[in-house]
Amino acid sequence: MHHARLSWEERVESLKAGILSAASVTLIFPLTALFNDFLASRYSTPLVNYWVSGAIALFAGFLFGVTYRYIIRQDQNSHLKSGAVLAFGLVRGLAQVEMGIATQSAWVPIVSFAIESVLLFAIARLVLDGGMAIGWIQRFKG
């Protein structure tokens, strides 16, 4: 089977998508983290390490941006776009739910963390769609 190699231009566009997505997640993360910390403090002692959580959110945002560009290609299917957001958001969010259940945390902060994940990727999607609409990032043509 013959595999097409990505051109340098495509790789640069993917890098740009990853950086833009990571930046949007990084800018929104502190607000959602503070809200979740406040909510968690009402139920238990918050165990949030902002640096570690922020670094993970930044990395996940980068991976989302690169992947999102390949997922949507030239397609304008809103279900495909929403599916990408839900896939990334639920994977991150459900991992947090699993950890919360394992540590027997209160359910309200757990649900809030899961919602945060979907929200972060939904905002990244909007930023990426905007970046593509104005020509900062080219859609994948492969």
C-alpha positions in Angstrom: 0.0 0.0 0.0 1.4 3.4 -0.9 1.2 6.1 1.8 1.3 9.8 0.7 3.9 11.8 2.5 2.8 15.1 4.0 4.4 18.2 2.5 6.2 20.7 4.6 3.4 23.2 4.0 0.9 20.7 5.4 3.1 20.1 8.4 3.5 23.8 9.0 -0.3 24.3 8.8 -0.8 21.5 11.3 1.8 23.1 13.6 0.0 26.4 13.4 -3.4 24.7 14.1 -1.8 23.0 17.2 -0.3 26.2 18.5 -3.5 28.2 18.0 -5.6 25.5 19.7 -3.1 25.2 22.6 -3.1 29.0 23.0 -6.9 29.2 23.2 -7.0 26.3 25.7 -4.2 27.9 27.8 -6.0 31.2 27.9 -9.3 29.7 29.0 -8.0 27.1 31.4 -7.2 29.4 34.3 -10.8 30.6 34.4 -12.2 27.2 34.3 -9.6 25.9 36.8 -10.4 28.7 39.3 -14.2 28.0 39.0 -13.6 24.2 39.5 -11.3 24.9 42.5 -14.0 27.1 44.0 -16.6 24.5 43.4 -14.4 21.7 44.8 -13.6 23.7 47.9 -17.3 23.7 48.8 -17.1 19.9 49.0 -13.6 19.0 50.0 -10.0 20.2 50.0 -9.0 21.0 46.4 -6.1 18.9 45.1 -5.5 20.9 41.9 -2.0 21.5 40.8 -2.4 24.3 38.4 1.0 23.9 36.7 0.5 20.2 36.0 -3.1 20.6 35.0 -2.3 23.6 32.8 0.5 21.8 31.1 -1.7 18.8 30.4 -4.5 21.1 29.1 -1.9 22.9 26.8 -0.6 19.6 25.4 -4.2 18.3 24.9 -5.1 21.5 23.2 -2.1 21.2 20.8 -3.0 17.6 19.9 -6.7 18.6 19.4 -5.7 21.4 17.0 -3.5 19.2 14.9 -6.1 16.4 14.9 -9.0 18.7 14.3 -7.4 20.0 11.1 -7.1 16.5 9.7 -10.5 15.4 10.8 -12.5 18.2 9.2 -10.4 18.6 6.0 -12.6 20.5 3.5 -15.8 19.2 5.2 -18.4 21.6 6.6 -20.2 18.8 8.5 -21.1 20.3 11.9 -21.7 16.7 13.3 -18.1 15.9 12.4 -16.8 19.0 14.1 -18.9 18.5 17.2 -17.9 14.8 17.3 -14.2 15.8 17.4 -14.9 18.2 20.3 -16.9 15.5 22.2 -14.3 12.8 21.5 -11.4 14.9 23.0 -13.6 16.4 25.7 -15.0 13.2 26.9 -11.7 11.3 26.9 -10.2 14.0 29.1 -13.3 14.5 31.1 -14.1 10.9 31.7 -10.5 10.3 32.9 -11.1 13.0 35.5 -14.4 11.3 36.5 -12.6 8.0 36.9 -10.0 9.6 39.1 -12.7 11.3 41.2 -14.6 8.1 41.7 -11.3 6.3 42.6 -10.6 8.9 45.3 -14.3 9.0 46.3 -14.7 12.6 45.6 -18.0 14.5 45.6 -19.9 14.2 42.3 -20.4 17.9 41.7 -16.8 18.8 41.2 -16.3 15.6 39.2 -19.0 16.6 36.8 -17.7 20.2 36.7 -14.2 18.9 35.6 -15.8 16.8 32.9 -17.8 19.8 31.6 -14.6 21.9 31.7 -12.9 19.5 29.3 -15.7 19.7 26.7 -15.8 23.5 27.1 -12.1 23.9 26.5 -12.2 21.9 23.2 -15.4 23.6 22.1 -13.6 27.0 22.5 -10.6 25.6 20.7 -12.8 24.5 17.8 -14.3 27.9 17.5 -10.9 29.6 17.5 -9.6 27.1 14.9 -12.7 27.5 12.7 -12.2 31.3 12.9 -8.5 30.9 12.1 -9.4 28.9 9.0 -12.2 31.2 8.0 -9.8 34.2 7.9 -7.0 32.3 6.3 -4.5 32.0 9.2 -4.6 28.3 8.9 -5.3 26.3 5.7 -7.6 23.3 5.8 -5.9 20.0 5.2 -6.0 19.1 1.5 -4.7 15.6 1.7 
